[in-house]
């Protein structure tokens, strides 16, 4: 299968050829675990989960290594720990579990490797010392900083001019920096903050800067050069730019990863998500209102490189689509081959909207009674991370905000049936309206009346 991926580094789609087809390696920047992850965090997790599934399909399940890190040392974590009066491990253990639970509900497969920053301090220190020895970093007032001018082609990923980058860097420039663009590899820890023995003969305990974490962890688990590095577009600069600088200079390589992939920004109902606007949504809270598969499908309806506008209308439509798919595939035979059209779409830079269009065609064929189409629809859905429940499990899902007395609903449906049998349509309509007011939608069919939560 021909696989083409858009490379941020080159600005074009490229035919993907792994360095080693026996071990295709992908690294994706994971969460900083200080609170519940928000829906912006969910997007790269879902996007690169689809890519992981596709790589496993193309190269074999045992021939792909997917690493997604956990950042468990950070100023935000320190602040949350101080606020609650606990140590950082208490915060990170709790929030890491929350993250795992939330993304599992979105149908996300666990990565092969999930390195934690605090387990790789020694690797970070070794990398920092390599950079100092090679003249790409220096010690200043208990800090170790990367010397940006020592790397002539710094900025190649983000394609920013030196003037643009310096303008952004000159806000509150620390006096110990040689150049405004220089960034922190290691910094001293304040009293009460977590700290480790410092590199480069610095006597004060300290902790790593953010960027060095991913350089050290990716090299440890995937090698100095690997196939794919992914994350949100907001990480292109400075995080990924700085990763490249650190890794290439320390290892003496011409690249860090062959292909750099970035998903687009997320908005909520057409606006930037922010707590000040009151539209900040966590995955955890969203899962109280919508099934995880509907959230996942709603996100896959937009190409990963495009900005994504999260709307209630979009997730409602995804829920309705899955309602229909579950009905059509309830009795589908397992083991059907994947649709060539779906695979071709995914192979063209993860074109999930086009893949879903092919699946809607399968839905139309399945609705006409074509059993092979129903089986193929189910197989393709499961490949994309949906249709993994039974039809009954899907029908039984209820949002946390809706409390339904199922016995009362069934009694009202029975009374409505009696009213219709007696041709008392006014009473039947009144009962339907009563159920609608309770949040229940009825569907009359040849096999009787079924119901679901109205969304």
RAFEN-V775943 format. One record per residue. RES is the residue in one letter. SS is DSSP state (hx for helix, st for strand, lp for the rest). PHI is phi in whole degrees, 0 to 359 (* if undefined). Layout:
RES;SS;PHI
RES;SS;PHI
This chain:
X;lp;*
X;lp;277
X;lp;244
X;st;244
X;st;229
X;st;281
X;st;256
X;lp;302
X;lp;295
X;lp;260
X;lp;75
X;st;206
X;st;283
X;st;229
X;st;290
X;lp;273
X;lp;233
X;lp;292
X;lp;298
X;lp;213
X;lp;296
X;lp;277
X;lp;208
X;st;281
X;st;241
X;st;225
X;st;238
X;st;229
X;lp;292
X;lp;264
X;lp;277
X;st;266
X;lp;267
X;lp;233
X;lp;197
X;lp;300
X;lp;289
X;st;262
X;hx;291
X;hx;296
X;hx;292
X;hx;292
X;hx;298
X;hx;296
X;hx;298
X;hx;288
X;hx;303
X;hx;280
X;hx;293
X;hx;296
X;hx;297
X;hx;301
X;hx;298
X;hx;293
X;hx;298
X;hx;296
X;hx;292
X;hx;285
X;hx;254
X;lp;103
X;hx;302
X;hx;273
X;hx;241
X;st;230
X;st;242
X;st;250
X;st;247
X;st;227
X;lp;276
X;st;240
X;st;271
X;lp;241
X;lp;219
X;lp;188
X;hx;301
X;hx;294
X;hx;294
X;hx;301
X;hx;296
X;hx;293
X;hx;296
X;hx;295
X;hx;297
X;hx;268
X;lp;71
X;lp;230
X;lp;278
X;hx;294
X;hx;295
X;hx;299
X;hx;294
X;hx;289
X;hx;295
X;hx;294
X;hx;287
X;hx;295
X;hx;296
X;hx;301
X;hx;299
X;hx;300
X;hx;296
X;hx;294
X;hx;285
X;hx;297
X;hx;292
X;lp;271
X;lp;78
X;lp;273
X;lp;284
X;lp;291
X;lp;289
X;lp;289
X;st;225
X;lp;229
X;lp;290
X;st;257
X;hx;303
X;hx;292
X;hx;272
X;lp;231
X;hx;297
X;hx;296
X;hx;296
X;hx;295
X;hx;298
X;hx;296
X;hx;294
X;hx;298
X;hx;294
X;hx;299
X;hx;295
X;hx;294
X;hx;299
X;lp;273
X;lp;84
X;lp;260
X;st;210
X;st;213
X;st;262
X;st;207
X;lp;52
X;lp;80
X;st;257
X;st;241
X;st;236
X;st;280
X;lp;270
X;hx;301
X;hx;298
X;hx;286
X;lp;245
X;lp;302
X;lp;256
X;lp;301
X;lp;101
X;lp;293
X;lp;290
X;lp;279
X;lp;56
X;lp;261
X;lp;284
X;hx;300
X;hx;297
X;hx;299
X;hx;293
X;hx;293
X;hx;299
X;hx;287
X;hx;275
X;lp;281
X;lp;288
X;lp;51
X;lp;292
X;lp;293
X;lp;293
X;lp;274
X;lp;281
X;lp;287
X;lp;221
X;lp;303
X;lp;280
X;lp;300
X;st;235
X;st;281
X;st;260
X;st;210
X;st;220
X;st;290
X;lp;269
X;lp;278
X;lp;302
X;lp;88
X;lp;267
X;lp;296
X;lp;207
X;st;227
X;lp;304
X;lp;274
X;lp;280
X;lp;59
X;lp;61
X;lp;283
X;lp;280
X;lp;281
X;lp;293
X;st;208
X;st;211
X;st;284
X;lp;286
X;hx;294
X;hx;294
X;hx;296
X;hx;303
X;hx;291
X;hx;298
X;hx;290
X;hx;288
X;hx;294
X;hx;295
X;hx;295
X;hx;257
X;hx;237
X;lp;105
X;lp;293
X;lp;229
X;st;223
X;st;276
X;st;226
X;st;238
X;st;231
X;st;164
X;st;286
X;hx;297
X;hx;292
X;hx;268
X;hx;305
X;hx;226
X;hx;263
X;hx;301
X;hx;288
X;hx;301
X;hx;286
X;hx;302
X;hx;300
X;hx;300
X;hx;300
X;hx;293
X;hx;296
X;hx;291
X;hx;291
X;hx;265
X;lp;69
X;lp;255
X;lp;273
X;lp;199
X;lp;255
X;st;227
X;st;292
X;st;231
X;st;249
X;st;240
X;st;221
X;st;276
X;lp;286
X;lp;293
X;st;244
X;st;239
X;st;239
X;lp;50
X;lp;84
X;st;237
X;st;297
X;lp;286
X;lp;201
X;lp;295
X;lp;294
X;lp;273
X;lp;73
X;lp;241
X;lp;279
X;lp;238
X;st;269
X;hx;301
X;hx;303
X;hx;289
X;hx;296
X;hx;291
X;hx;284
X;hx;252
X;lp;220
X;lp;293
X;hx;303
X;hx;294
X;hx;291
X;hx;297
X;hx;299
X;hx;296
X;hx;299
X;hx;289
X;hx;285
X;lp;287
X;lp;246
X;lp;300
X;lp;299
X;lp;278
X;lp;273
X;lp;302
X;st;245
X;st;256
X;st;283
X;lp;226
X;hx;294
X;hx;298
X;hx;293
X;hx;286
X;hx;295
X;hx;296
X;hx;298
X;hx;297
X;hx;294
X;hx;300
X;hx;293
X;hx;305
X;hx;290
X;hx;300
X;hx;296
X;hx;297
X;hx;288
X;hx;254
X;lp;304
X;lp;249
X;lp;291
X;lp;287
X;lp;284
X;lp;88
X;lp;290
X;lp;292
X;lp;288
X;lp;296
X;hx;297
X;hx;292
X;hx;294
X;hx;295
X;hx;297
X;hx;295
X;hx;293
X;hx;290
X;st;264
X;lp;56
X;lp;51
X;lp;280
X;hx;294
X;hx;301
X;hx;292
X;hx;297
X;hx;292
X;hx;299
X;hx;296
X;hx;288
X;hx;294
X;hx;294
X;hx;298
X;hx;299
X;hx;299
X;hx;293
X;hx;295
X;hx;294
X;lp;274
X;lp;95
X;lp;279
X;hx;295
X;hx;297
X;hx;293
X;hx;297
X;hx;294
X;hx;291
X;hx;300
X;hx;295
X;hx;298
X;hx;292
X;hx;299
X;hx;294
X;hx;296
X;lp;273
X;lp;95
X;lp;233
X;lp;59
X;lp;261
X;lp;254
X;lp;281
X;hx;300
X;hx;290
X;hx;300
X;hx;295
X;hx;295
X;hx;279
X;lp;297
X;lp;225
X;lp;292
X;lp;298
X;lp;281
X;lp;247
X;lp;253
X;lp;244
X;lp;271
X;hx;297
X;hx;296
X;hx;296
X;hx;300
X;hx;297
X;hx;295
X;hx;293
X;hx;296
X;hx;296
X;hx;295
X;hx;294
X;hx;297
X;hx;298
X;hx;295
X;hx;292
X;hx;298
X;lp;276
X;lp;60
X;lp;267
X;hx;290
X;hx;297
X;hx;291
X;hx;298
X;hx;293
X;hx;298
X;hx;292
X;hx;301
X;hx;295
X;hx;297
X;hx;294
X;hx;298
X;hx;295
X;lp;278
X;lp;94
X;st;247
X;st;252
X;st;262
X;st;225
X;st;270
X;st;218
X;lp;298
X;lp;261
X;st;119
X;st;256
X;st;245
X;st;219
X;st;207
X;st;290
X;lp;287
X;lp;236
